[in-house]
Each structure stands twice: as C-alpha cells, then as structure tokens.
Amino acid sequence: MTEPGTYRYHLPIGSADVEEVAARLWAAGALGVLEHPDELVAWFPDAQAPVPPGGFWAFEPDRDWQAAWKATIHPVRAGSFIVVPTWRVDEHAEQAGETTVVLDPGRAFGSGHHATTAMCLKALDDLELYGRRVVDVGCGSGILSVAAALRGARVVAVDVDPDAVTVTAHNAARNGVCVDARLGSIEQVRTPADVVVANIVTDVLVELAPALVARTAGTLVLGGIASERSEEVTAALRATGADLDLPPPDYREGWACLRARRPRAADARTVRQAEAP
C-alpha cells in the first residue's frame, strides 16, 4: 500500500526570473510554492506534473502542507514598511514609525521575502507618496500597491493574471485602503503618474521601457532584474530618448533595482504631451 503524501519539487533559481518560474509551477498544478533565496519549492499530488526542468523530486509523507508553508513565513521589514502575513497579525504589535502591510499572497507572487520585492518596497519608502498618483505594473499580490496606498497614494494596479488582480483587491480591502486593480498591463494606464513601479521579469521590462517611461511624470522604480542584466534595462531606458536621471542600481542577493527620475522640467512636458488631444 502506497504511503499517503505529496511530492516536493526543488528547483534552483539562481538569476532566473522568479515570478515567471513560480507562475509556471502554479500552472503545472502546484498545491503551494515557497520562495527561498536560491530555490523554489513546490508541492504536487504526484511527481508527474509538467514542471520546468532542472530540479529534483522528493516524497513527503502526508501532512498539512499549507500549515507547514505558513510556518515558514514571518514578518519582513523593508525600510519602515513591515509586511505581516494574515495568520501572524495577532502576534504583531506595530511600533512607532512603522507602516504595517497585512498580506495574504494567495496564488500571486509577492510575500515581501524575495529581494526584488524588498528592494522595491524600500524604494517606495524613500519617496513622498501622500496625495501622489502611483501605478503598479505587474502587481502580483498587491504588496507594493497596498504599501503605497497606506502612505496616502492614489494607486492603480495592473496585472495580466486575473488571480493577481483578485488577490490585490482582497489585500487592499483587508488593509482598509482603496486600490484600483485592473486586468491588463501598462496600456490600461493613460495618464502619467508621479510614481510608476514595475517588479516584473527583465525581458518584459526591456519591452515595456518606452511605455513605462511615457507613463512616468516623476519616479520610475524597476525590480525583478537579474544583477548581470541591469545594464540591459538601463540601456532600454536610455534608448527611449527621455530626459532621465539614472543613478546606479541597488543590488541584493543577485538582483538589481533601478530608479529613474524625470527632472522637473521634463515632468511638466510629459503631462502636457499626455493630455494633448
């Protein structure tokens, strides 16, 4: 008689686009996906799932896999933001100067533990957001959208994954903020925003660079970039011909976060051009 249980698939990620790989694991029928700094671990009912190559399988005797996954997720800090999973809210006491983001990532990417998300959160923490218009491209769990809204921003969040749009709306509601979550990508946004943040895969950032810059009237924050490809994204931004201040990227655990800033004169021209008939 076969022992009841599930199968773990361990997949090294290195500098791979984690969001895309995690999405492929969910699409293959994963019961749960856990992010580690150097690998993704996914649970499946059997070892026949069409998973991305390069990993290995391990049998795990039957247990409450969801409870086991939740036990590994702890509050994480990025600047003065602290991300607290819904199942640990009762254990958390907010300290002076903190902004607490209560989050259940569901089937969407973004628990705050991955370096790409943490760096984007820190970038938002460094900005004045109150009363500003923020666009979150590839919102995933809505972590960046909710964080900005908690700081008083007016937020539009877009994602091509319907699950992400739903999870973002739910996470906004549980934090008591309003986020305009839309299905689609940057084309859903017509008016330039004070802040545009996109924590998505490198290839998509390069492809969307002209549209992202065109929708930015202030600061553009880009995450999800493998460190060795940061210059590729910087080149794509420069190729738009826009007047941008491009300081050196921030780096952490093999990932890069880029910040681009339009000088004030360029801000005004961008808004006028976008509002022209």
C-alpha positions in Angstrom: 0.0 0.0 0.0 1.4 3.4 -1.0 2.0 5.8 1.9 -0.2 8.9 1.6 1.7 12.1 0.9 2.7 14.8 -1.6 5.8 15.4 -3.8 8.1 18.3 -3.4 9.8 19.7 -6.4 13.0 21.7 -5.6 14.1 24.0 -8.4 17.3 26.1 -8.2 16.6 29.6 -9.4 19.9 31.4 -9.5 19.3 34.6 -11.5 16.2 33.2 -13.2 13.0 35.4 -13.4 11.4 34.1 -10.2 7.9 35.4 -10.9 7.8 33.6 -14.2 9.1 30.3 -12.9 6.7 30.5 -9.9 3.8 31.1 -12.3 4.8 28.0 -14.3 4.8 25.9 -11.2 1.3 27.1 -10.2 0.2 26.4 -13.8 1.6 22.9 -13.5 -0.8 22.3 -10.7 1.2 23.1 -7.6 -0.6 22.9 -4.3 1.8 25.5 -2.8 5.0 27.3 -3.8 7.6 28.5 -1.4 10.4 31.1 -2.2 13.9 30.5 -0.9 16.9 32.8 -1.8 18.3 30.1 -4.1 15.4 27.8 -5.0 11.7 27.4 -5.3 10.0 24.5 -3.6 6.6 23.4 -4.9 4.2 20.7 -3.7 2.3 18.4 -6.0 -0.1 15.5 -5.6 2.2 13.3 -7.7 5.5 13.5 -9.5 4.1 13.6 -13.0 3.4 17.3 -13.2 4.9 19.2 -16.3 7.3 21.2 -14.2 10.2 23.4 -15.5 13.3 21.3 -15.9 16.4 21.4 -13.8 15.0 20.4 -10.4 14.6 17.3 -8.4 11.6 15.5 -6.7 11.3 14.3 -3.1 8.4 12.5 -1.5 6.9 14.0 1.6 4.6 11.9 3.9 1.1 13.3 4.2 0.7 16.4 6.4 -0.9 19.8 6.3 1.4 21.3 3.7 -0.3 24.7 3.9 0.3 24.9 7.6 3.9 23.9 7.1 4.3 26.7 4.4 2.7 29.3 6.6 5.0 28.4 9.5 8.0 29.5 7.3 6.5 32.9 6.5 7.5 35.6 9.1 7.1 39.4 9.1 9.7 41.0 7.0 10.9 44.6 7.1 11.8 46.9 4.2 12.7 50.4 5.3 9.8 51.4 7.6 7.4 49.0 5.9 6.8 45.8 7.7 4.9 43.0 5.9 2.9 40.8 8.2 1.1 37.6 6.9 -2.6 37.5 7.8 -2.0 34.5 10.1 0.5 36.3 12.2 -1.4 39.6 12.7 -2.4 38.7 16.3 1.3 38.3 17.2 2.4 41.7 15.7 2.5 45.0 17.6 3.2 47.9 15.3 5.9 50.2 16.5 6.1 54.0 16.1 7.2 55.0 12.6 6.3 51.6 11.1 3.7 51.1 8.3 2.3 47.6 8.6 1.2 45.8 5.4 -1.1 42.8 6.2 -0.8 40.4 3.4 -2.0 37.0 2.2 -0.2 36.4 -1.1 -2.6 33.6 -2.2 -1.6 32.3 -5.6 0.1 35.6 -6.6 3.8 36.5 -6.4 4.9 38.8 -3.6 5.2 37.9 0.0 7.9 40.5 0.6 10.6 38.0 1.4 12.2 38.0 -2.1 15.0 40.6 -2.6 13.2 42.0 -5.7 10.1 42.9 -3.7 12.0 44.1 -0.6 14.1 46.5 -2.8 11.0 47.9 -4.5 9.4 48.4 -1.1 12.5 50.2 0.2 12.4 52.4 -2.9 8.8 53.4 -2.2 9.7 54.0 1.4 12.2 56.6 0.3 9.6 58.6 -1.7 6.9 61.1 -0.6 3.7 59.3 -1.6 0.9 61.2 0.2 -1.5 62.5 -2.4 0.6 61.2 -5.3 -0.6 59.0 -8.1 1.1 55.6 -8.2 0.9 52.9 -10.9 2.0 49.4 -10.0 2.6 47.3 -13.2 2.6 43.5 -12.6 1.0 44.0 -9.1 1.1 40.3 -8.1 -0.2 40.0 -4.5 -0.6 43.8 -4.4 2.1 44.3 -1.8 3.6 47.4 -3.4 0.1 48.8 -4.3 -1.1 48.4 -0.7 2.1 49.8 0.8 1.8 53.0 -1.4 -1.9 53.3 -0.6 -1.2 53.1 3.1 1.1 56.1 2.7 -1.7 58.1 1.2 -1.1 57.5 -2.5 -3.9 57.1 -5.1 -3.0 53.7 -6.7 -3.8 52.0 -10.0 -2.6 48.3 -10.1 -2.4 46.2 -13.2 -1.6 42.6 -13.9 -2.1 40.2 -16.8 -3.0 37.4 -14.3 -6.7 37.5 -13.1 -5.8 35.8 -9.9 -3.3 38.6 -9.1 -6.0 41.3 -9.7 -8.4 39.5 -7.3 -5.7 38.9 -4.6 -4.6 42.6 -4.9 -8.2 43.8 -4.4 -8.6 41.5 -1.4 -5.3 42.6 0.2 -6.3 46.2 -0.3 -9.6 45.6 1.5 -8.0 43.8 4.4 -5.7 46.8 4.9 -8.6 49.3 4.7 -7.3 51.1 1.6 -8.5 51.6 -2.0 -6.6 50.3 -4.9 -7.9 50.4 -8.5 -6.9 46.9 -9.6 -7.2 46.3 -13.4 -6.7 43.3 -15.6 -4.0 44.1 -18.2 -0.7 45.9 -18.4 0.6 49.4 -18.8 -1.9 50.0 -21.7 -4.6 50.2 -19.0 -3.0 53.5 -17.8 -3.4 56.6 -19.9 -2.3 59.5 -17.7 1.3 59.8 -16.4 1.7 59.1 -12.7 4.0 60.6 -10.1 5.5 57.2 -9.4 5.5 54.0 -11.6 6.8 50.8 -10.1 7.2 47.5 -12.1 8.6 44.5 -10.3 8.4 42.0 -13.2 10.6 39.9 -15.4 13.6 41.5 -17.1 12.6 40.8 -20.7 9.2 42.4 -20.2 10.8 45.5 -18.6 13.0 45.9 -21.7 10.0 45.5 -24.0 7.8 47.9 -22.0 10.5 50.5 -21.3 9.1 53.2 -23.8 5.6 52.8 -22.3 6.8 52.8 -18.7 8.8 56.0 -19.3 5.9 57.6 -21.1 3.6 57.0 -18.1 6.1 58.4 -15.6 5.9 62.0 -14.6 8.2 61.6 -11.6 10.0 58.5 -10.5 10.2 55.1 -12.1 11.1 52.1 -10.0 12.0 48.8 -11.7 12.6 45.5 -10.0 12.9 41.8 -10.9 16.2 42.4 -12.7 19.0 39.9 -12.5 22.1 41.8 -11.5 24.0 40.8 -14.7 21.2 42.3 -16.8 20.9 45.7 -15.1 22.8 47.5 -17.8 20.5 46.0 -20.4 17.5 47.6 -18.7 19.3 50.9 -18.2 20.1 50.9 -22.0 16.5 50.3 -22.8 15.5 53.3 -20.7 18.2 55.5 -22.3 17.0 54.3 -25.8 13.7 56.0 -25.2 15.4 59.4 -25.6 13.7 60.7 -22.4 15.5 63.1 -20.1 16.1 60.8 -17.1 18.3 60.9 -14.1 19.6 57.3 -13.7 21.6 56.7 -10.5 23.5 53.4 -10.1 21.2 50.4 -9.3 20.7 48.9 -5.9 21.9 45.3 -5.6 20.9 42.5 -3.3 21.3 38.7 -3.5 21.9 38.7 -7.2 19.1 41.1 -8.1 19.0 44.8 -9.1 16.5 47.6 -8.6 16.7 50.6 -10.8 15.3 54.1 -10.1 14.9 56.6 -12.8 13.8 60.2 -12.2 12.5 62.8 -14.6 13.8 66.3 -13.9 11.0 68.8 -13.0 11.0 70.5 -16.4 10.6 67.1 -18.1 7.8 66.2 -15.7 5.7 69.2 -16.9 6.4 68.4 -20.6 5.3 64.8 -20.1 2.0 65.7 -18.5 1.3 68.4 -21.2 2.0 65.9 -24.0 -0.1 63.2 -22.5 -3.1 65.5 -22.0 -2.9 66.9 -25.5 -5.7 65.9 -27.9 
